[in-house]
């Protein structure tokens, strides 16, 4: 079964070389035809092209002014092909070509000519990477650079350029590939312009600053006296309370935060390796019960060696900070670490370790033991054994594991990150089938993707999660990460919450500093409807992970589901203090405003947001706002633009967006257009349902789609099926969503009694509803949502709308 899953997922990841003729649109038609013919001939002569085509591992896409070559074998292949073309192009100076390379998810489609074609984020990103360059450039996405880093022959040819803004305001990290003879070593014009603009901006800012200072100095002199008097009085009032607050938040002496390790390798693509070493040291420390260790998700946004350590320690609530750096060259690694007392910013201990890759685990163990000694932490015999454990003897497997770990730890984990994490973790266990830690992480990535719907909840994915967790436990029955993964399998894939709790509790005994385990317990208990217990677990998690934006956001969601909007807004403000202007957080605040009936405030929050094509949440919030305001036509063009080239990693979520498009069209008076859109939505959703027969969200979407198409009987059947797939008695958090679907379908079907009964039930349940994004159904939304217009004259509905 695992082999089947691996084969299927590999077909979704491809390595794309996007080729473009610079200045093509300015040429005469006959010139365009001739240059494109010459380029095509050169490409077809390339060895890498011919080999991949002969092996059936290549697809070609014509793009008008160039082409995209989609390889399905190795991330090296498009790079080798690009260099080969660069060499051939030297003899054709009239062909001014630029190239971009990216590895990412793709999907096969059949075009209008009934020929096999391919589309997806892998192709789109490769094109955008290419667009950052000039003639002669071979540019790589950071993802590809990370992949190439494992091949020593590429180290000296990868050159960081930084970030480039491309279409829709997306920012890509780009690397320039060139050798002494091939490629273009010049800085691309876009990056040069950015550097110049920054320099000009700095100069202008300094001039303005001098003028501003001169202008305000005179005025300032008039108020300084009064201000000084006020501050003196205010200070006198606060001195006592501040001293007491300082005492109350004094960090325990046996507490530590591990800041991000600096990557000092010549190859900047080794950042994943430094991140992995940091995480492995953190993990060993977190298994010591006598030590408080702050989770890495709260430290990852700090610099490697910041200047304000006492301030950072205060934010994290620790007495000690561990800084470090990693330098990797071939099979040799140098790790520098230093333990710093935050109170006086003094060094407690420092050490440099020079090791071979095969002996890197000894460094992680020695660092953990040294810190325990310096902080006088008590180590039990079992803890000494745990932190000394060696995960694998295979350095290649460990490297693949660290790459997969890096993707799994990314903030705001995307579907593409999930797939990349899976790919590397599968490679790790293939290279070392006894690598229990890699099996455990693979299972957890699968289960999280299953429940969060990122990777889509298919039986195949569920089976891999089970197999990986069981394999990890068979190899190491007392491995905390394996027990944690098994808990996630029961929680995310089986919705067996009681068993999940047992596994999480077992894992917590071995990982006493983990924030992930109390976080997972908070999720499980709120599914049980144990909201108070869930609150306790959230608070426990935040004690060791105070700056984890995902954790804080989920805590806010709990408050939202319970209708405790002021407390939810406080949590969301905490998130914004850490990640200012985060679109998802601002959209969530807008949804709260919608639920309270305050559409002007919601509009103010949503108007400045420009969501990327792979962020349907923010977009749906904007669409729902337009629908509630009864101006659906304003969002139709944007929905059509995104759905013209949907991100394949979003799976059925693209079909959800298509449903919203049909709803907007229907409300705007375009009945024919809405019917056409919903017919396509139905076809897509039914195709996904064959793969995900238990996905209650997908089933509910189909119920609404059939209702839009006028098939009341089928719509109600699907609504009832959604309720059966996730009953309220089993899931207190999402079990009410199908009941809301029944209410919506019944209202549109003219079955008022059934609709009112469903609405009465939804409004009587804490945290109920939330079909329309992450807010419960409220009386204010009932007043505004046009889907309930058929009920407006019903006295029972009017009573519900008037309730609070």
N, C-alpha and C positions, 0 to 999 in steps of 0.2 A: 504493500500500500504506500509506504514512504517513497519508493521509487517512482510510483505513478504520480504522486504529488509533486516530486522534484521535477520530473519531466514536464509536467503541465506548467509549473511556475517558470521554468527556464524559457519556455516558449513565449512568456509574457515580458521577458527582459531581453532587449536587443542592444546592439552597439552600432550607433548611427554616425555615418560620415556625411555631412551636408556640404555640398559644393556649389559655389555661386560665381558667376562671371561678373566682375566689378564693372559698373558703368553700362550694363547690358541695355537698359531701357533707353539710353541716349543714342544707341546705334541705329543705323538704317536696317530695314527688315532683312535685306540680303546679307548684311554684315552679321546680324544676329544668327541667321540660319547657318552661315559658314563657320562662325566661332563655336556654336553649339555642336555642329557636326565634328569639328576637330577635337573638342573636349570629349565628346562621346567616344570617339575612336581611341583617344589616349587612355581613357578609363577602361575600356574593354580590353586593351592590351596589357593592363596591369596584372602582374602575377597573382596578387591577393584577390583581385576581382575574379579572375578565371578559376582559381582553386575553390573559392567559396561558392561560385556558381555551379561548378561541377559537382560539389558535395551537397547541393541543395540547401545551402546555408546563407543564401543571399536573396534579398528582394530589392528591386530598383524602383524608385519613384521619380518621375519627371516633374520638375518644378517650374518650368517655363524658362528661367534664366540659369538653370543648372540641374542638379539632381540630388537625391538622397540615396545613399547605399546603406541598406539595413542588414548588418551581419549578425549571425546567430551562433557564433562559436566562441570567440575570445575578445576581451576588451582591447587586446593588442592589435587585432586585425585591422580595424579602421585607421589606427595610427600608422601601422606599417604601410597600408595602402596610400594614406595621405603623403607620407614621405616619398614613396615611390612615384606618385604623381608630381610631387614637387620637383623631383629630379628630372622627370620627363618634360615638365613645363619650361625648364631652362632653355630648351631648344625651340620654344614657341613663345617669344616675348610678347606677341600680340594677344596672347591669352592671359589676361590679368585675373587670376582666380584667388579666392579666399575660401577657407574650409573651417568647419566647426564640428566638434565631436562630442557626443554625450551617450552614456549608457542609461537606459531607462525603460519604463514599461511601454509596451506597444500592444496593439490588438489587430487581428486580421479582419478585413472587411471585403465585401465583394462590391466593385464599383459598378457604374451604370452600364459598362460594357460586359458585365458578368465576368470580370477578371479579378484574380486575387490581388488585393492591395493591402496596405498597412497604414495605420494611423496611431496617434497617441502622443503622450507627453515626451517619450523618448525622441521622436522626430521633431516635435515643436521646440524642445529645449535646444537640440542640436542646431536648429535654424537660428535661434536667438543668440546662442553662443557665437555662431559664425558672423552674425550681424554686428558684433562688437569689433571686428577686425577690418583690415585693409588688404589690398592685393598682396599675396604671398604669405599671409598669416595662416598658421594652423593653430587654432585655439581649442582648448579643452575645457570642459566643465570641471568643477572641483571633484565631482564624483569620479570622472575618468582618471583624473590625476591621482586620486586615492587608490584606484585599482592598479595603475601603472607602477605605483611606488613599490609594490612587492617584487617588481622585476628590476634587478640592479642596473641593467643596461639603459634604463630610462632616467636614472637619477639626475644626471648632469644636463639633461635636455628640457627639464620642466622649470619654467620661470614664472613666478607669481606676478599677476597684473593687478589683482584686487577685484573690487566689485564694479559691475557695469549695469546701468539701468536700461532695460529693454522694454518691449511692448507691454502695455497695461501697467506700467510702473513696477514691474517685477525686477528684482536685483539679483544678478547672477555673479558668482565668484568664478573668475576666469583665469586660466593658466595658459601661457604662450609656450608652444613646443617648437624648438628649433635646434639645429646642430650647427657645426661650423660651416656647412655647405648648404643645408636645406632649411626651408622655412624663412621667416622674416623676423630678425631680432629687434627691429624697431618697435618702439611703443606705439600701439594703435592710436589713431587720431582721437578716438573717443576718450581714451584714458589720458592722453596728453591734454585735451581740452578740459577734462575734469581737474587735472592738476593745476592748470593755469587759472581756471575759474576759482579754485580754492585759494591760490596765491593772491589773485586780484581781490577776492572777497575779504581776505585777511587784511590787505593793505587799506581797502576802503573802510573796513570796520575800525581799524586803528585811528584813521583820520576822523571818522565820525565820533569815536570815543573821546578823542582829545577835545573836539568842539563841544561835545555834550558835557564833559567835565568842567570846561571853562565856563559854560553857560550856567551850570547849577551851583558852582562854588559860592557865588555871591548870594544866591537865595538860601543856600544851606546855612551860611553864617548867621542868618537872621533867626533860624529855628533851632540851631544847635543847643543853645542854652536851655530852652524849654524841653527839648528832647532828652538832654542829659539828665535833667531833674526828674523827668518821668521814669526814665530807665532805672535811675538810682532807687526811686521809691518802689518800682515794680520788683527790682532785684531783692530789696529788703523783704517784700511780702513773700517771695518764692523760695528764699534760701532754705528755710526749714523743710518745706515739702520736698524740694529737690534732693536734699541730703537723704531724706527718708526713702524717696524713690530709688536713689542710687543703691542704698543698702538692700532694698527689696529685690532688685534685679541683679545683684552680684552673681556672677557666673560661678559655678562650682569649679574648684581647682582641677578636678579630673574631667575636664571637658576640652574638646578639640574640634576644629574645623579644618578640613583638607582643601586648600585652594587649588584651582586648576594648575596643573604642571605646565611649565613653559616647554615648548618644542624647540630645542636648540639644534636640531638636525639641519644640515645644509638643505635637505629636501623638505620643504614646508608641508608636503603631503603626508609627512609622518606624524601630523598632529593627532591622528587617531591613536597612534601607539602611545604617545605621552598621556593622552586622555585615559587609555586603558590601564596604564601603570598606576596613575592616580586612583582610578576606581578600584583596582585590585588592592591597593594599600588601604583605601577607605573601607573596603569590604572586610578585610581582616580586622581592622580596628573596631568595626561595628559589631563584631562577634564577641567583644569583651564586655561582660555585663557591668564591670566596675567603672567603666568609662562612658561618658556622654559624648557621642559623635554626631555632628550635624550632617544631615544627608547632603550628597553632592548636588542634588537638584536645587538646593538653596545656595550653594557656593559657586555654581558653574558660570554665573554671569560676572563674577569678579575677575580682576586682572590676576596674572600669575604672581606678581610681586608688587602689590599696591603700596602706596605711600601712607595710607591712613589705616593701618592695622588696628589700632585701638577702636576706631569708629566701626570698622567691620566686625570686630569681635563683639562690640556692643549690640550691633544689629542682629548677630547670630546667637548671642547669649553664651559665649564660650570664653575661657580664660587663656586658651592656647591656639596658635595657628601653625599649621604645617605648610611650608612652601616647598616647591621642588621644580626640577627641570630634568628633561630626558634628551639625550643625544644618541641617535641611532645611526650607525654606519655599517652597512652589510650585516654581519652576524655579531657585531659588537655593540654594546649598549653602555652608556654612562648615565648614572642616575645620581643627581645631587639633591639632598633633602636638608632642610633646616627647621628645627622646632623653635618657635618664638613665643615668649610670654607676652601676651597682649597688654598687660597692665603697664609695663614700662618699655615695650617694644625692644626687648633684649633677647639675644640668642641663648637658648637653653642647651641646644645640642645641634650639631651639623655633621654630615658625613657624605663622602663620595664613594660610589660603588661602580666598579668597572667589571662588567660581566659579559659572557657570551649569551646569545639568545637562549641557548639550551639551559642556562642557569639563572634566568631572570626571576624565577619564583623565589630563589633564596634571598634576593634583594627585598622583595615585598614582605617576606617573613621577618628578616632582620630589622627592617624599619619598624614594623609593628611591635616587635619585642623591645627595641630600643626606646620607643615612645612609652611603652608600658613601664619600663624601668625608670625613665626620667620623671614620669608623673606619679611614680609609686603606686601604680595600679596593680591590684591583685589579679593574678592569672590562675585559673583552675587548671588542673591537668588536662581536662578535655579541651579547654580553650587553647592551651599550648599546642595540642595536636591539630586542632582545627586550623589555626593560623599558620602552621608549618606545612599544611597539606600542599601537594604538587598536583595541579589539575591535569596536566598532560606532559608527556615526554616529546611530543611532536611540535617543533617550533612553527611549522607551517600551519598546523591546526590551530595553534594558539594565536597566530597572527590573524587568521580568518575569524576566530572568535572575537578578538579585539575590534576588528572592523564591524562585525555584526553588533557587538555591544555598543559601539560608537553610534550607529544608526538607531539602535533601540533607545538610547538615552537622549535623543534630540528633543529639544523643547518644542511642543506643538507637533507631536509626531504625525506625519502625513502618511497617506497610503503608499507613496513612493518610498518613504523611509522604512515602513513596515516590510515592504517587499525586499528592499536591499538588505535589511537585517536578516530576513529569512534566508536569502541567497547565501550570505556569508556563513551563517550558522549551519546551514545544510552542508556547506563545504567543510566546515570544521569537523562535524561528526562523520563525514565521509572519509576525511583524512585520518581521524582517530575515533573509531566506533566506541571506544571506552571513555570518551571525554564526557563525563557525567555533567559537568558544569555547562557545557555547550548544549547538551540535550535539554537541560532544564530551561535554559534561556530560550531555546527554540520553541519549547512548549508554551512558555509564558507569552512570547510574542504572538504565537498562533491564537492562544485563548483570548488575549487582550483584543486582538484584531477581530475575533469572532464576536465578542460581546459588544465592542464599540462599533462594529459594522464597517471598519476600515477595509478589511480584507474580504468582507462578505461572508456570512455564516453558512458555509457549505458543509455537507457531510464529510467531504474529503479533508477539508481543513480541520474539522473536529477530530477526525481519526488520526491525523498527524500529531495534533496536540496531545492526544491520549498516548499514542505510541512513544512520543518523545519523553513525556513525564514518567511513564512506566519504565522506560529504559534507564533514565537517570536514577530512579529509585532502586532498580535492580542492581545497578552498578555501585551506588552509594546510598544505602537505606537511610542514613542519618544526615544526608546532605541538606542543609537548610533551604538552599535554592531549589532543590528538587521537590521538597515538601511544599514550598511556596507555589511552584509551578503546578503541582497536583491540585492545590487549592483553587488556583485560577481555572484549571480545566473543569473542575466541578462547578465553580461559580459561573464562568463565562459560557462554557459549551453545554453543560447538562442542566444548568439552573438548579442544581442540587445544593441548596444553600447550607443545610445542616452539615453535610459532609465537608463542604468547603471551609466552614468555620473550624472544624476539627483539624484539618490540615494547616490552616493558617495559624492556629494556636500552637501546634507542634513546631512550626517553623519559627514562630516568634520566640520560643524558648532558646533557640539556637542563634537567632538574630535579634538580640535585645534592643539594639539601636536602630532597627529598621523603621523607616517611616512608611514603606510600601505595605507592610503587613497590617498595621492599624488602619491605613487608608483603605486597603481591600476589605477589612472587617467593617469599616464604615459603610462601604458600598453594599455588602451582604446584608447587614442589619437593616438598612433602609428598605431593601427589597422585601424584608420580612415585616415592614411597617413599624420597626422598633426605632423610631426617630430619635428618642432621647439617648438610647444606647449608641446610635450612629453618631450623634453629636459628641459623645465622650470620645469615641475613636478618632474622629476628625481632630479634636483638640489634642489628643495624644500624638497623633502624627505631626501636627504643626509644632509641637515642642521640639522635635529634632529636625524639622524641615520647614522653618518659618517663612522661607522665601520661595517656596515651590508654587509657581503660579497655577499649575494644573490642580494641585491639591486645594488651594484657596478657591479656585473657580468651582470645583466640585462641591466644596462646602457651601459656596454661595447658591449653587443649584438646589441643595437641600432646603435652604431657606426659601428659595423661590417656589419650590413645589408645595411648601407648607403655607405659602401666602405671606411669609414674614419678609416683606419687601424691604423695609428699612435695614434689617440686619443683612440681607443679601447685598444691598448697595454698599454697606460698610465693607463687606468682604471684597466686593469688586473694586472698591477704591484702593484696598490694599494691593490688589493685583496691578492697578494702574500706577501706583507708587513705584512698583518694581519694573513694570514694562509700560511706560507712558504711551498713551494713544494707541494701545493695542486694539485693532479693529474688532476682534471677537468679543472682547470685554465691553467695549462701547456699544456693540450691537446687543449684548445681553442687557445692558442698562436700558437701551431703547425698548427692548421687549417688555421689561418691567413697566416702563411708561405706558406701553400699549395696554398691558393687562390692567393698569389703573385708569385707563381711558384718557390719558394725557397724550394725545397725538401730536400736539405742537412740540412738546419736549422730546418725544421720540424722533420726530422729524429733524430737530436740531442735532441730535446725536448721530443720526444715520446719514445725513446729507454729505458730510465730508468724506465718508468711507468709500474706498474704491477696491472692492474685494477682487482677489485673483480668481482665475477660472477654476482653480482647485479648492476654493473656499465657498461651498454652497451655503453654509450657515449664515454668513453675513448677507449674502445675496438674497436668501429667502426672507430674512428679516426686512430688507428693503422692499421686496415684492409684497410681503404681507402689509407693510405700512401703506403702500400705494393702494392696495385692495381695501383696507380699512378706511382710507381717505376717499374712496370711490373715484380714484383716478388711475385705473389699471393700465391705460394706454401708455403711461409714462415709462413703464418698465418692460414693455413688450420688445422694443428693439434690442435692449441689453440681453434679455433672455435668448432671443433668436441668435445673437452674435455668439454667445457662449455655446449654445447647443449646435451651432453649425460645425464646431470642432471640439466636441466634449472631451474631457480628460478621462481616459479609459480606466484609470485607477479608482475612480469614484463609483464604478459599477452601477447599481440600480439607482444611486442617488442622482445620476443624470436624468433618469426617467422621472424622479420626483420633480426635478426642475421643469421637465417637460409638462408634467401635470399642472404646475403653477402657471406655465405659459398658457395652457388651454383655459385655465380658470380666468386669467387676465383677459384673454381674447373674448371669452363668453361675456364677461362683465362689460367689456367695451363695445359689445354689439356685433362682434364678428363671429356669428354662430357657425358659419361654414368653416372658418379657420380653426375654431376651437374643436370642432368635430374631427377635422383632419389631424390636429395635434394629439387629441386623446386616443384616436385610433392607433397612432404610432406608439403612444405611451402604453396602451394595452398590450400591443405586440411585444414591446421590450420587457415589460414587467412579467408577462407570462413566461417569457424565455428565462428570466432570472428565477422565477418561481420553481421551475423544473430542477434547478440546481440548489435552491434554498427553500425547500417545502415547508419549513417550520418558521420562516421569517415573518413574524406577525406584523411588522411595520410594512413590509412589502405587500402582504395580503390586504392590509387596510388601504394602502395606496390603490390597489386594484379595485377595491370596493368603491372608492370615490371616483375612479376613472370610469367604471361601468355606469355609475350614476350619471356622470357627465354625458355619457353616450346614450342615456335614456333607458338603459336596461335595468329597471328597478329590481326585478326578481334576482338577477345574478348579483347585483350590487349588495342587496341585503344578505344573500347567501355568503358572500365573501366577508361581510361585516361580522356575521355570526361565527364564521370560521376563524377570524382574527381573535375574537373573544375566547374561543376554545383553545387557540394556540398559546395564549398567554392570559390565563384567568386572573382576576383581581385577587383571588384567594392565595395565589402562588406568588404574585409579584405586586407588592403594594405601590411600587414606584411607577412601573409602566403598564400594569394590568388595567388601568383605567383608560388608557389610550384607545383600545378597541371599543370601549363603551362610548367614548366620544365619537368614534367613527360611526357607530350605529346611530347616534343622535343626528349626525350630519346627513347621513344617507336617508334616514327616515324623514327628516325635515324636507329634503328635496323630493322625496318620493310621495309626499302628501300624507304620510302616516303620522299625524300629529300626536296621537296618544302614545305611540311607541317612542317618538322623538322626545316628548316631554318627560316620559318615565326615565329614559336614558339620561337626560340632562339633570333631572332631580337627583339621580344616583351619583352622577359625576360631581355635582356641586356639594354633595354631602360627604365626600371622601377627601381627607387631607391629601394635598398634593396631586389631585386627580386632573386628568386631561393631558395637556401638553402635546397634542398632535401638531398644532401649529408652532413648531420649534420648542424652545425650552421654557415655556411658561404654562401654568395651569389655565384651564378655562375659567374665566371669571365673569361675573355679571356685566362688567364693563365691556368685555369682548363680545358677549352675547348681544349687547346693544349695537355694536359696531360691525360685526361680521356679517357680510351679505348672504352667506350660506344659510343663515337662519331667518331670512326675510319672510319665507312662507309661514312662519309662526307668529309674526308680529301682532296679529289681531287676536291671538289666543290669550284669554285672561290668565291662564296658567303660566304662559311664557312671560307675560308682563309682570307677574308676581316674581318669577325667577330673576328677571332683569332688575327689578327694584331691590332685590336682596343685597346684602353686603357680606 
